[in-house]
C-alpha cells in the first residue's frame, strides 16, 4: 500500500550537512496502523512530510497505492494529497472565522463529489460525538472537540492514508485516550494510519511500531 526505499532527506552541505532522515525503509499494507516513536528532532516530521508528498526527499522513493509520489509533477502530487491522503497535526489549525462544519468541509473544494463529502462530514461529526458542534466556532470548542473536527477534516475526501503528526501532543491524558480511540475506530474502517509521537505508551494502539533515532528508522 505504501512503501519507501532508501528514503533520505539531507539539509545543509559539507561540514554542516545533516541527515534528517537517513535511508528509511518502510513497508505498510492497507489497514495497518503504524506508530513512529522518537524524540523531538529525530526526523519524525520530516519522514511524514516525504510520505505525504509535502517534503521532497534528497533521494529515495515513496510508492503509495502504486503511484511513485516523487516521480510525478506538482499537479499530480497535489491531486494525490487531495484525494488519497488526510493530514492531522498536533494543533487543530481551524480557521477562526469558519464554523466547525465549514472547517471540516474545506477539503471538499478539491473533491469530485462535494455532496458525498458533506454527507461524510456529517457522519463523522455524529460518530465522533460532536454532532451538536457543527455550527460552533473554534473559540467555542474544547481542545478535544477541535481535534475531532480536524480529524473529520482529514477524512471528508475518503483518503486511503491518514498521516498524523503528534496529534495528541497538546492534550491531557483522558482526552488523549478519547482521540486514540477515534483513530482506532477509523483504522478498523480500513484506513491506513501513520502516526508519529514521542509517547511510547501509544504503541499499544498500533499493529506496527517503529523507532526514529537521529534520522534512522527501525522496526520495534
N, C-alpha and C positions, 0 to 999 in steps of 0.2 A: 504493500500500500504506500509506504514511504520508506525510502532507502537513501542513505548517503554513502559516498565513497571518498575517503581522503579529504574530508571537508575541513578547510583551513582558512582562517582569517588572520592576516598579519597587519598590524598597524606600525607606522614609522618605517625606518630603514636603517641599515648599517648598525652601528652600536646601539641605536635607540629602537631597534626592531623588537616588537612584542607580538608573540603568537597568542592572540586572544582565544582562538580555537585551533587545536593542533591535530590535524588528521583524524577527525571524528568519524567513526563508523557506526551507523545506526540503521537498524532494520526492524520495522514495525509492520504487523499485519493489521488489516481492517478490524476495528473493535478493540484494539489494545488501549490500555491506559498506562502511559509511560511517565514516570516521575524522574526528573533530573535534579539531584541534590548537590548543593555546593555553596560555598561561602560567597559573599559579595566579591566581585572582581574575578571570579573563577572562569568566566566565559559563558555562563548560562544564557544570558540575554542575547549575546552575540550569536550563539548557536540557534536560538529561536528565530532571530531575525533572518538567518540564512534559510532555515526551514520554511519560513513564511514568505519567502520571496521579497524581503524588505532590505536585507543587508547582503550586498554582493560578496561572495567569498573570494579570497585571493586565488584559490584553486580548489578543485574538488567538484563533486556533483550532488544534486538533490533530485531524486526521482519521486514525484508524487502522482499516484494513480496513473502511472505510465508516462507522465509528462516530465521532461527534463527542464526544471524550473529556470536554470541559469543558461540554458541553450536557446531560449526564446527571446523575442524582443519585448520592450517595455509594455506595449499594449497587451500582448498575450499574457504577460505576468500580471497585469492589473486585472484582467478577466479571471485569472486563476484565484487571485486574492479575493475578488468579489464573490465568486461563485463556489469555491471549494474550501476556503479557509475562513474560520471565525477566530477573532482575536479577543482575549480577555486579559486585562492588565491589572497591576496592583491597585491603581486608583481608577475609579469608575469612569472618570473622564466624560461625564454627562454635560451637555450644553445647558447652562443655567436658564436660558430663555425658552427652552422647549420642555414640554411635559414629559413624563416618563415614557408614555407610549410614543410620542413623537421622536424621542431619542432612540427608542428601540427600533423604530421603523426606518431610521436613516439609511441602513444598507439596502433598503428596497429601492433606492434611487438607481441602483445598478442591477436590479432584478429584471428578469424577463417576464415575471408573473407577479405584479405588485399585489393583486388581490390575494394570492396564495400566501405571500409573505405577511400580510396583515393578519390573516387567519392564524398563521403560525405564531405570530407575536401574541395574539390574544390567548392562544392555547397555552403558551409558556407562562404568561402572566398568571393564569389560573393555576397551572401546575406548580408554580414556584411560590404560591401563596401571597401574591401581590396584586391580585385582580382589582382590588379597591384602590390601587395607587396609580392607575393608568393616567388620570388627569392631574396628578400631583407634580410639582416642580422639584428639581433636585434638592433645593434647600429645605424641602418639606419631608425628605426621606432620611431614614436612618442609614448608617453605613452598610448594614446588611441588605437593606432594601435597594440601595443604589447599586450594590454589587450584583444583585439579582437582575436588575434592569440591564446592566452591562452584559450579563450572560445571555439574556434574551436577545439583545442587540447582536451578539456573536452568532446566534442560532437562526435568525429570521430568514437567511438565504439558504438554509439547509446545507451547511458545509459538510464535507466528509472528514475534515480535520479541524479540531479545536486546539489552538495554541494559547496557553495560559502562563503569563509571566508573573510569578509571585502573587497570585490572585487573592490570597488570604493574609498577605503580609501586614496589612493595616487593620486587621480585625481582631476582636477579642476571642478567647478560646471557644466560647459557646457558639458565636456567630461563625467562626471558622468551621466548626463541625457541621453546621447547617449548610454552609456553602459547599463543603466537600461532599455532603450527601446529595446535593444537586448535581455535582459533577459525576458522581456515581450513577445517578439516575439517567443522565444523558448518555453516559457510556453504555449503560445497559440497553439503551435505544439504538445502539450501533455506532455512535460517534467515536472516532479515534481521537484520543486526547494526548497531548504532550504538554506537561506542566513542569515548570521549574520552581524550586523552593529552596530555602535554607533549613527548613523544618524537617528533620528526619522522622518525626512522628507521623508524617503524612504518607510514609511508604506503605502503610497497611491498606491504603485505598487503591494502589496500583498493582497491575499484574507484571509490570516490568520496571525495574528500578535501576537507575544509573547514577554514577558519581562524576562530578565535574571538578577537576583539581588542576589549577594553573593551565587551563586550556585543554587538558587531556580528559577524554570521556571513556569511562569504563563501566561495564555491567557489574552490578552488585548481586 
